[in-house]
Every structure is written in structure tokens, then in C-alpha cells.
Amino acid sequence: MSARTKDVEKLVPGLKVEGELPPRYNIAPSQEIAAVLNDEKNELSMLRWGLVPSWAKDAATVNPIINARSETVAQKPSFRTPFKKRRCLIIADGYYEWRKAKGIKQKIPYFIKLKSSQPFAFAGLWDSWRSPGGYELLSAAILTTEPNDYLSAIHNRMPVILTPDESLIWLGNSPSEQSLHSGLLKAYPQDSMEAYEVSTYVNSPVNDGPQCIESVNPFG
């Protein structure tokens, strides 16, 4: 994420971010992601990408979950409680997806963003795992759904992206807001999105600079 702090603050009314956010161009699972939790603190937190359920015996041996399917999130043991009680907004201004092309062994990477180039919020779930010694690990997963028609040619899933109004509902804990949560888990309008091919430079998590998002070929 390379968005300016003031643009991130516009995503949630009253959100205040201390200092400038360092730019990130290639965040990999197990690394930190910026999130706003539904804990009424209205502040930006850094969570590990890869949810570790609170009931896991050992965070070191469990397989962290980076994505959660919206269709089954209310039923899966790892997500039932977070879906009811621990939702979050995961802040980004783009993401990568890889397309499998006929006749090519290596998948083709794409950078996907809003046409406005403004930051946005993924619908996320978070959880808190504590070790016997009292160490607390905060971690998160991103909700996914069926893609819109535009992005379906790249991949059969896409993250749930929320509008600012939807973000407030997602963070809300009142009974009326909770009844609306499942209805938010849908594909973002394709007319507001764009994608383009980037180089395989992004395939290595070691690479984390502007070169990661440089266009190689347009899409669509």
C-alpha cells in the first residue's frame, strides 16, 4: 500500500493515523497488514496476514488462513466467532492476482485497483491468540467472493471490497447492523475497477518497490 495517510483517514469517519504510512508494494502472507478493528477504538492496527484461531493450541504449528470464503464464513469453525464478533477493514490500494494462461507454464501476475487509484477497504476477520506465557498474536484473513465479470478472466475469486458506507456497517455491532453483514459480501462493481499485467518481479516477496506495480500490458 502506497496511499497517503490523509486518503486512508477518509475511509472511516474519525479515523486518525499517527505519522505517515511507509509504502508497501508487495505484502506477503505472514507479514503485517494495516487494519481497522471493530473494537470502537477507531484506530489503525497492524495485524499478521494469516488468521490464527483463538482456540489453536500452538500458533507455530497451525496453518494460518489468509482468505475466508464468504459463502461459508458463518459455518466454518475458524470463522464463526470472528464473523459474529471480530470483523475488520483491511486497508489497501491494490492487490495482485495470477492468471493461468493456455500454453504458458508460469502464471501471469496482474495488479488490480480502483480506477480512482484511491485506497479502499477489504472486508476482513481478525482474531486474538494468546500463548500460555501471555504473548498475544493479532491476525487477520480477507473475505473472498465470486468475481465480477471483468475480473473473472483473471481468477475465479476476488476479495470483498467495501464502499465507505458498507465499511461502517461491517464494523458495526448493533443487531440491525449484524443482520446486514452477509449482504455486504459480494463482488465490487466492475466499472470502478481496472487491472493490468505486471512483471514476474512481484513473484518474490523479497521485492517490495514501485517496480512491482509497473504495467507491462493492459488487461481487457
N, C-alpha and C positions, 0 to 999 in steps of 0.2 A: 504494500500500500504506500502510495506516494502523495496522498491527498494532504492539503493544507489543514492545519488544525482548525481554523475557523469554519471550513467547509464541513468537517466532521462534526463540529458542535451543532451545526444546523440540523443534523439528522434527528436529534432528540431535544425537545424544548428544555432549557435549563441545564443541559449537559455542559460541563466545564472540563476542559482538558488542560492539565498543567504542563506547560512547556510545549515545544514543537515535537511532533511525532517523527522519529527517524524514518526515512523512506525505506521500504522493503519491496523488492521486486520478485521475490521467489521464496515464499514461505512454504516450508515442507511440513508434513505431519511430524509431531513431537516438538515442533518449535512453538514459540509464543504467538498468539493472535490477540488482537485488540477486541474487547467485548464490553457491552453494557449489560449488566445483570438485572434481573427483576427483583432486586433487593431494596429498592426505593432509595438507594444512595445516589443514583443518577451520576455516576462517575465511570470513567474508563478503567477497565481492569485488564491485566494481561494473563491469559489462560493458556495452558498447554493444549495444542490441537491434537485431539485423540482422547475421547472421553473414557475415563476410568470410573466405573460404578462405585458408589459409596460402600457397597457391600462386598467388594472384591477383597479377597484375603491378602493379596500381595500385589501392589501396583507394578512391581518389576516383572511379574510373570504373566499378567493379564494382557491380552491383545487390545490396545487402545482402539476405540471406534471413531474414525474420522467423519463418517457420514451416517445419517439415520434416514431410512425410507419413511416418508411422511404417511404412506398408506398403512403402515403397521406400527407407527410410533406409539400409539396408545395401548398396544397389546404386548410389545416386547419387554421382557423383564428389565433389560438395561435402560429402557427409556420411559417406562410407565410413570415412575415418580418424577423424573425431571420434566416430563411433558406437563404434568399437573402443577409442579411447584417450582421448577428451576429452568426457566426459559431465558434466553439472552439474545441480544443482537450482536452479530459478528461483523465488524466493520471492514470494508474493502473498497477498492475502486476498480477491481477487475479480478478475473481468475483464469486459470488455464484448463483446457481440456484437450484430449488427444483423440484424433480421428484415425480409424483403421481404414486404409485405402487399399483398393484391389491391386494386387501385383507388387505391393511395397511391404517389406517385412517390418520396417520400423514405423510406428505410429507417428502421425503428423501433429505437432503441437499448435494450438490456437490460443490467442489471448482474447477474452470475451469481456466486454464492458458495456456501460450505458453510452448512448450516443452523445450525451451531455458531458461525458468524462467526469462527472461528479461522483463522489463516494456514495455508497449505499450500504444497506444492512442485510446480511443473510439472517434467516431465522435459525437460531441455534438452541441447543440444550447444554446445560452445564451441570456439573456435579462436584461434590467435595469428598475426597478420600483422605482419611487420616490413618497414619501409621500408629502402631502401639506406643511409640515414643512421643506422639503428639504432632508430628510433621503433617501439614495439610497440603494436599495437591488439588488445585482447581483446574479442571479440564473441561473441554467442550467438543461438541460434534455439530456438524452442519446438516440441516434438513434438506433432503432432495425430493424431487418430484419428476413427473413426466415432462419432457422438454416442450417448448413451443415449436411450431413448425419450422421456424428459421434455424434453430439450433439442433433439431433432430437429425440433420445430415452430419453433424459432428459427433454426437453422442446420444445414447438412449436415456440419459438422466441429466438433470440440471439442478443447481442449488435453488432453494426457495429464496427469492429476493423480495423484500418488503418495501412498500412505499412508506413515507414518514407517518401517515395516518395509521397504516397497518402496524407499524413498529410500536406505536403507543398501545395498541390493543394487545399485541403479542407480549408486551411487558406487564400488562395489567393483570391484577389478581382478583378482581371482583367477580362474583358469579356471572354477571352479564357479559363480561369480557371473556371469561373462560369458555363460555358457550360458543364464542366466535373463533376460537383458536384454530380448530381443524379446517375451517373455511378459508383460512389465510394460506394454506399450504398448497399453492397452485403455481403454475408457470407464469413468469413475468411476461408482460406484453412484448411481442417480438418487434413491434415497430419502434420501440425505445432502445433496442439493443443492437450492437454490432460486434463482429468478430473478424479477426484476420490471422493469417498464419504467421508464426514466429519461428525462429531457428531452433534447432535441437540444443542450442546452448543452454536453454532453460531446463533441459532434462537432468542436469546435475544440480543438486541443492547447494553445492559449493558456490555456484554462480548466482550472484544477487545484486545485479546492477541494471541500469537502464537498457542495456543491450538485450535483456530478457524480453522486453516488450516491444522491441523494434519490429516493424512489419516487414515480412518477406513477400507475402502475397495477400491480396484482399480475399474475402470469402463472400460468396453469394452475389 
